[in-house]
Every structure is written in structure tokens, then in C-alpha cells.
Amino acid sequence: MTTSHHITRRSVLAGLASVPLAAAAAAQAAAEPSPPEHPWPHRTIFIAGDSTAAPKSVAKAPETGWGMALPFYLADRITVANHARNGRSSKSFVDEGRLDAILAELREGDVLVVQFGHNDQKTTDPVRYTEPWSTYQEYLTLYLDGARERGALPVLATPAERRRFTADGTAYSSHGEYPDAMRALAKREDVPLVDVQRETLKLWQKLGPEETKRYFLHTEDRTDNTHFNTPGAAAIALMVAQGLVDEGVLLYGDVRRLEEVPEPSWFTWLPQNPS
């Protein structure tokens, strides 16, 4: 799948090189001696989230959720179960029974990564809206409690930042108080936090208004500053993989190819949108 932009591996790698610890993690992994027997030789990472993480259909390509790219950066012994779906909030995901479906599959040692915020902001939609310092935190707590009750490890991930710039080229946050509310909840509940919002904002600022177009859906017939193409999805997936290592959820031996970017041909789009 191609877009109207010619995205070279050199240009994408230049952007990904600014994602913290990519090169450092690879170098440390190579330098460290072989680790002892892995405490979780086989485990599954479940993703609960919205369209920025969700799997996409062939008809949507090159739109790509970061959950589609995450397996590229993980060892073969780790499986990704991507339950993220377009348009969901922390509330609607629960109300539709999607959290229950994940909890029915979670096993001891598995990981549940929870990233919501984009659709929780929709104040005019009572099906999806949550208030950051009350209902948003209350719904997120359901994910944390459900995972912990099953011996799994919950991880909160702040929402990936949209492509937003002021007239002078300064990247700015579009998520209001939701990232801070999630950070506060993670601290209060003592759960790992992968701060995707903060890292994406830094990366978009470094790249600037023009270069960031290479990570979003800027095609001949579409201008979308929220959803990612394959390089954008890979950049976010790399942040998540690194964040899981930084938080001690994964070991360095659990991740791989942190200095690489998957080719578009590596990705798999579904025959139709998942329900």
C-alpha cells in the first residue's frame, strides 16, 4: 500500500531515532549477557483502546493502528491480542462488553495495555464522554482491577497526540486534562504508565509541521491528523515497546529490532473491519 508521499526508510529512521532509548536499548541488549530463564516464557499482551491502536481492514489501508505494528518489536514468544476498536472510549468499551471479553481470556502473567482519551473527550456524546477527573478514572480503574484480579499486569498508556501545530510551528496538546488524569491514576494505583502522549508531542515538535505528515494519513484524497500510516504506527509501537521495558513489564530480551522500521508489506490488513 502506498500514499502520495514517498516515505524513505532513511527519513523514517531519522524520526524514530528521536524516540528515547531506541538505539540505547538495542546496544544494551547486545552488550548484556544472556538472561536467566525467563519468568514468563509465553505471555499475551492485550490492547484495549480506540482507532489509533486498532486493527484495520484492507479498505482502510494505509490507515494503521499502532497495535498492528507492536508485534514487529516483540519476541516471538509474546502474542499481541489487539482488542482496540474504532471510536471507543474507556466508557463505551466497557458498556459494550469488550472489557469482559478481554478478562475472560486474561491469564496470570499476561499484560493489559489500556489507552483511551480521544473519544472520552466527546462532550456531546453521552455514550462515550467521560469527565477526566471522575468518570474517566473510574472506568479506567475497572480495567486495572479486572486485570489484577486475574494475576495479569495492567499498564496505562496515555493517548497518542494528534498532529496539531500553532502558526509558529509549535506542537501542542489536544487531549486536555485526560493525560494528567491518567498519570495521576497510575501513580495512585501504583501501575506502570507508558506516556505516549508526552513522547509523541516531543517527537512531533522535533519533526515539525511538514515532516510529521509522513506519519499521518496525508494522501491525495485524505488529510487526517489523528490516524497513522505504517511509519506513524511503527513510531508509536516502538514507544510502547520501549515503555514496557522501561517500566519493567518486559525484559530487554522480550523486544527486538528497535532500530528498524517495518516495511508496509510486513503489515496485515484484515478482509473487513473487526466488529
C-alpha positions, 0 to 999 in steps of 0.5 A: 500500500502506498500514499502520495508521499514517498516515505524513505526508510532513511527519513523514517529512521531519522524520526524514530531515532528521536524516540528515547532509548531506541538505539540505547536499548538495542546496544544494551541488549547486545552488550548484556549477557544472556538472561536467566530463564525467563519468568514468563516464557509465553505471555499475551499482551492485550490492547484495549483502546480506540482507532489509533491502536486498532486493527484495520481492514484492507479498505482502510489501508494505509490507515494503521493502528499502532497495535498492528505494528507492536508485534514487529518489536516483540519476541516471538514468544509474546502474542499481541491480542489487539482488542482496540476498536474504532471510536471507543472510549474507556466508557463505551468499551466497557458498556459494550462488553469488550472489557469482559471479553478481554478478562475472560481470556486474561491469564496470570502473567499476561499484560493489559495495555489500556489507552483511551482519551480521544473519544472520552473527550466527546462532550456531546456524546453521552455514550462515550464522554467521560469527565477526566477527573471522575468518570474517566478514572473510574472506568479506567480503574475497572480495567486495572482491577479486572486485570489484577484480579486475574494475576495479569499486569495492567499498564496505562498508556496515555493517548497518542497526540494528534498532529496539531501545530500553532502558526509558529510551528509549535506542537501542542496538546489536544487531549486536555486534562485526560493525560494528567488524569491518567498519570495521576491514576497510575501513580495512585494505583501504583501501575506502570504508565507508558506516556505516549502522549508526552513522547509523541508531542516531543517527537512531533515538535522535533519533526515539525509541521511538514515532516510529521505528515509522513506519519499521518494519513496525508494522501491525495484524497485524505488529510487526517491528523489523528490516524497513522500510516505504517511509519506513524504506527511503527513510531508509536509501537516502538514507544510502547515497546520501549515503555514496557521495558522501561517500566519493567513489564518486559525484559530487554530480551522480550523486544527486538529490532528497535532500530528498524522500521517495518516495511508496509508489506510486513503489515496485515490488513484484515478482509473487513473491519473487526466488529 
